[in-house]
């Protein structure tokens, strides 16, 4: 089968389409015929060697690329229940230290990392859900705010931020969204009650004008760090979506970082609002597997609203 791998860290040209053996299926595992694989910033960081240099993964002879999977069950291993060949599924491959990732014709995942795909949703759009949807979901779990509380979401027009705004609103939270000036209509349509352009001189001051005393919590998808911390009230809560971007918890603020993990049960709970249209799956475009390098170049260029998806 064909798969995209990295043998030597570097730019988009380091992505190699190789012929590799069809992966076997072990106990508790499911092999998926990949119909679509999302392209995410973590893929570019893996490819460039940033995560290896940070000590988050070991250097390998061959590194697989890609986390998001949407496709059809091809085979199931022993002790697998709830999945059968031919079933449409979505899943998250959350390990960095593997030879094969989601950029491939077939991918093997633990059964607990999979969920039924949203009914009536094409594979390309379904592939935009796992990584970014679960990151937003797990970040909101860490915030643990009650309905009616206020939450700041930075990077609200991005893939994680957009899901965070919608999911926060679905949980009954009042959302202050920070995004580009041209994205106000978008983030309000996703459920934001208030909007702050990211270009304001002082984000914290602008937020506090809208929510006197500061918001109860912040989900920092734009990695603003201490700049966003000032918008949170004393003894509030702050969750960052990338390691190393979290600020010191001044004023008694509880600070956490979300390290996303595969969770089939949570992914199934995300699939329901996605298929009902209450969770927006934003697709920036599709490319053939062989054009993975081009997809990474477009990702690096910025400005995407939604995710690019590779279609094997």
C-alpha positions as CSV (number, residue, x, y, z in Angstrom):
1,X,0.0,0.0,0.0
2,X,1.0,3.7,-0.3
3,X,1.8,5.8,2.8
4,X,3.5,9.1,3.5
5,X,6.5,8.8,5.7
6,X,9.5,10.9,6.8
7,X,13.0,9.4,6.8
8,X,14.8,12.7,7.5
9,X,13.3,15.7,9.1
10,X,12.9,18.8,7.0
11,X,10.5,20.9,5.0
12,X,7.5,19.7,3.0
13,X,9.9,18.0,0.6
14,X,10.7,15.5,3.4
15,X,7.3,13.9,3.0
16,X,7.8,10.8,0.9
17,X,5.1,8.6,-0.6
18,X,6.4,5.0,-0.1
19,X,5.2,1.5,-0.9
20,X,4.9,-0.3,2.5
21,X,3.5,-3.5,3.7
22,X,-0.2,-3.7,4.7
23,X,-0.2,-3.4,8.5
24,X,-1.5,-6.3,10.5
25,X,-4.3,-6.1,13.0
26,X,-3.6,-7.1,16.6
27,X,-5.9,-7.9,19.5
28,X,-8.1,-4.9,20.3
29,X,-7.2,-3.2,17.0
30,X,-9.1,-2.1,13.9
31,X,-7.7,-1.7,10.4
32,X,-9.4,1.2,8.5
33,X,-9.3,1.7,4.8
34,X,-8.6,5.4,4.8
35,X,-10.9,7.6,2.8
36,X,-9.6,10.9,4.2
37,X,-6.9,12.1,6.5
38,X,-6.8,15.6,8.0
39,X,-3.7,17.8,7.7
40,X,-2.8,19.5,11.0
41,X,-0.1,21.7,12.4
42,X,1.2,18.8,14.6
43,X,1.9,16.9,11.3
44,X,4.2,19.8,10.2
45,X,5.9,19.9,13.6
46,X,6.5,16.2,13.4
47,X,7.8,16.4,9.8
48,X,10.2,19.2,10.7
49,X,11.6,17.5,13.7
50,X,10.4,20.1,16.2
51,X,8.7,17.5,18.4
52,X,11.8,15.3,18.4
53,X,14.0,18.2,19.4
54,X,11.6,19.0,22.2
55,X,11.9,15.5,23.5
56,X,8.2,14.6,22.7
57,X,9.2,11.7,20.4
58,X,12.3,9.7,19.7
59,X,14.2,10.0,16.4
60,X,13.2,7.0,14.2
61,X,14.4,5.6,10.9
62,X,10.9,6.0,9.5
63,X,8.2,8.2,11.0
64,X,4.5,8.0,10.1
65,X,2.5,11.2,9.6
66,X,-1.1,12.1,10.3
67,X,-3.6,11.9,13.2
68,X,-7.1,12.3,11.7
69,X,-8.7,9.3,10.1
70,X,-12.1,8.8,8.3
71,X,-12.8,5.7,6.4
72,X,-14.3,2.2,6.4
73,X,-13.4,-0.7,8.7
74,X,-11.4,-3.2,6.7
75,X,-10.6,-5.8,9.4
76,X,-11.0,-6.2,13.2
77,X,-8.7,-8.0,15.7
78,X,-9.5,-10.3,18.5
79,X,-11.5,-9.0,21.4
80,X,-13.0,-6.1,19.3
81,X,-16.7,-5.5,19.7
82,X,-18.8,-2.7,18.3
83,X,-17.0,-2.5,14.9
84,X,-17.3,-4.7,11.8
85,X,-16.0,-4.6,8.3
86,X,-17.7,-2.1,6.0
87,X,-18.6,0.2,8.9
88,X,-18.0,4.0,8.4
89,X,-15.7,5.3,11.2
90,X,-13.6,8.3,12.3
91,X,-10.7,8.0,14.6
92,X,-7.6,9.6,16.1
93,X,-4.1,8.1,15.9
94,X,-2.5,9.9,18.8
95,X,0.9,8.3,19.0
96,X,4.0,10.0,17.5
97,X,6.3,7.0,17.7
98,X,4.9,4.9,14.9
99,X,6.1,3.9,11.4
100,X,2.7,4.6,9.8
101,X,0.2,7.4,10.4
102,X,-3.1,8.5,8.9
103,X,-1.5,9.6,5.6
104,X,-1.9,6.2,4.1
105,X,-4.3,3.9,2.3
106,X,-4.8,1.9,5.5
107,X,-4.3,2.7,9.2
108,X,-4.5,0.5,12.3
109,X,-5.9,2.1,15.4
110,X,-7.0,0.8,18.8
111,X,-10.7,0.2,18.9
112,X,-11.0,2.7,21.7
113,X,-9.7,5.4,19.4
114,X,-12.6,5.0,16.9
115,X,-16.2,6.0,16.7
116,X,-19.0,5.7,14.1
117,X,-18.7,8.4,11.5
118,X,-21.4,11.1,11.5
119,X,-24.2,9.9,9.4
120,X,-24.8,11.8,6.2
121,X,-21.4,13.5,6.4
122,X,-18.9,12.9,3.6
123,X,-15.5,11.4,4.6
124,X,-13.5,14.6,3.8
125,X,-15.5,16.7,6.3
126,X,-15.7,13.9,8.8
127,X,-11.8,13.8,8.8
128,X,-11.7,17.4,10.1
129,X,-13.4,16.3,13.4
130,X,-11.2,14.0,15.5
131,X,-8.1,15.9,16.5
132,X,-9.5,19.4,16.6
133,X,-12.9,18.4,18.0
134,X,-11.3,16.3,20.8
135,X,-8.8,19.0,21.6
136,X,-11.6,21.5,22.1
137,X,-13.8,19.0,24.0
138,X,-11.0,18.0,26.4
139,X,-9.9,21.6,26.9
140,X,-13.5,22.5,27.9
141,X,-13.5,19.5,30.3
142,X,-10.4,20.9,31.9
143,X,-12.0,24.3,32.3
144,X,-14.9,22.6,34.0
145,X,-17.1,25.8,34.0
146,X,-20.8,25.7,34.8
147,X,-23.5,26.8,32.4
148,X,-23.8,30.5,32.4
149,X,-20.1,31.1,33.1
150,X,-18.0,33.3,30.7
151,X,-15.2,31.9,28.7
152,X,-12.6,33.6,26.4
153,X,-11.6,31.6,23.3
154,X,-8.6,32.9,21.4
155,X,-8.0,31.9,17.8
156,X,-11.7,31.5,17.6
157,X,-11.8,31.3,13.8
158,X,-9.3,28.5,13.7
159,X,-10.0,24.8,13.6
160,X,-9.7,24.2,17.4
161,X,-11.0,27.6,18.3
162,X,-14.1,27.3,16.1
163,X,-15.0,23.9,17.6
164,X,-14.3,25.4,21.1
165,X,-16.8,28.3,20.5
166,X,-19.5,26.0,19.3
167,X,-19.0,23.4,22.0
168,X,-18.8,26.0,24.7
169,X,-22.1,27.5,23.5
170,X,-23.7,24.1,23.4
171,X,-22.6,23.7,27.1
172,X,-24.4,26.9,28.0
173,X,-21.2,29.0,28.3
174,X,-21.1,32.7,27.3
175,X,-18.3,33.1,24.8
176,X,-15.9,36.0,24.2
177,X,-14.2,35.3,20.9
178,X,-10.8,36.7,19.8
179,X,-10.1,36.4,16.0
180,X,-9.3,38.5,13.0
181,X,-11.5,41.5,12.3
182,X,-12.9,39.8,9.2
183,X,-14.0,36.8,11.2
184,X,-16.5,38.4,13.4
185,X,-19.6,37.2,11.5
186,X,-18.1,33.7,11.4
187,X,-17.5,33.4,15.1
188,X,-20.8,35.0,16.1
189,X,-22.5,32.4,13.8
190,X,-20.7,29.7,15.8
191,X,-22.2,31.0,19.1
192,X,-19.9,33.8,20.4
193,X,-21.8,36.4,22.4
194,X,-18.9,39.0,22.3
195,X,-16.1,39.7,19.9
196,X,-12.7,41.2,20.2
197,X,-10.4,41.8,17.2
198,X,-7.0,40.2,17.7
199,X,-5.4,43.5,16.6
200,X,-6.5,45.5,19.6
201,X,-3.6,46.9,21.6
202,X,-4.6,45.3,24.8
203,X,-6.7,42.1,24.5
204,X,-7.2,41.8,28.3
205,X,-8.5,45.3,28.6
206,X,-10.8,44.9,25.7
207,X,-12.3,41.7,27.2
208,X,-12.7,43.3,30.6
209,X,-14.7,46.1,29.0
210,X,-17.2,43.5,27.8
211,X,-17.0,41.4,31.0
212,X,-16.3,43.6,34.0
213,X,-13.9,41.8,36.4
214,X,-12.7,39.4,33.8
215,X,-14.0,36.1,32.3
216,X,-14.3,33.0,34.4
217,X,-12.0,31.0,32.1
218,X,-10.0,31.1,28.9
219,X,-9.2,28.6,26.2
220,X,-6.1,29.8,24.5
221,X,-6.1,28.3,21.0
222,X,-4.0,31.2,19.6
223,X,-1.2,30.6,22.2
224,X,-1.4,34.2,23.5
225,X,-0.2,33.1,26.9
226,X,0.1,35.9,29.5
227,X,-1.6,38.3,27.1
228,X,-4.8,36.4,27.5
229,X,-4.3,35.5,31.1
230,X,-5.0,39.2,32.0
231,X,-8.5,38.8,30.8
232,X,-9.3,36.1,33.4
233,X,-10.6,37.0,36.8
234,X,-8.7,36.1,40.0
235,X,-9.0,32.4,40.8
236,X,-10.4,31.7,37.4
237,X,-9.0,29.0,35.1
238,X,-6.8,29.1,31.9
239,X,-6.3,26.2,29.5
240,X,-3.6,26.3,26.8
241,X,-3.7,24.0,23.7
242,X,0.1,23.6,23.2
243,X,2.8,22.6,25.6
244,X,5.1,25.5,26.6
245,X,2.6,28.2,25.8
246,X,0.9,28.2,29.2
247,X,1.6,31.2,31.5
248,X,2.3,31.2,35.2
249,X,-0.9,31.0,37.2
250,X,-0.9,34.5,38.7
251,X,-3.7,35.7,40.9
252,X,-4.6,32.2,41.9
253,X,-5.6,31.3,38.4
254,X,-5.6,27.5,37.8
255,X,-3.5,26.9,34.6
256,X,-3.5,23.7,32.6
257,X,-2.4,22.4,29.3
258,X,-4.5,20.0,27.2
259,X,-2.6,17.1,25.9
260,X,-5.1,15.6,23.5
261,X,-5.7,11.9,23.6
262,X,-7.8,9.5,21.5
263,X,-11.2,8.9,23.0
264,X,-13.7,7.0,21.0
265,X,-16.5,7.6,23.4
266,X,-16.0,11.4,23.4
267,X,-15.6,11.3,19.6
268,X,-19.0,9.5,19.3
269,X,-20.5,12.3,21.4
270,X,-19.0,14.8,19.0
271,X,-20.4,12.9,16.0
272,X,-24.0,13.5,17.1
273,X,-24.0,17.3,16.9
274,X,-21.9,17.1,13.7
275,X,-24.4,15.0,11.9
276,X,-27.2,17.2,13.2
277,X,-25.5,20.4,11.9
278,X,-25.0,21.8,15.4
279,X,-21.2,21.4,15.1
280,X,-19.7,22.9,12.0
281,X,-17.1,20.8,10.0
282,X,-15.1,23.2,8.0
283,X,-13.2,21.8,5.0
284,X,-10.5,24.0,3.4
285,X,-9.9,21.7,0.5
286,X,-8.9,18.2,-0.5
287,X,-5.7,16.9,-2.2
288,X,-4.4,13.5,-3.3
289,X,-2.1,11.6,-1.0
290,X,0.8,12.3,-3.3
291,X,0.3,16.0,-2.8
292,X,1.0,15.9,0.9
293,X,3.9,18.3,0.5
294,X,1.7,20.8,-1.2
295,X,-0.8,20.5,1.6
296,X,1.9,21.3,4.1
297,X,3.0,24.3,2.1
298,X,-0.5,25.6,2.1
299,X,-0.8,25.0,5.8
300,X,2.4,27.0,6.4
301,X,1.0,29.8,4.4
302,X,-1.7,30.4,7.0
303,X,-5.1,31.9,6.5
304,X,-7.0,28.6,6.2
305,X,-10.5,28.4,7.6
306,X,-11.0,24.8,8.3
307,X,-8.7,21.9,7.5
308,X,-7.0,20.5,4.4
309,X,-7.7,16.8,3.9
310,X,-5.7,14.2,2.0
311,X,-7.7,11.6,0.0
312,X,-5.8,8.4,-0.6
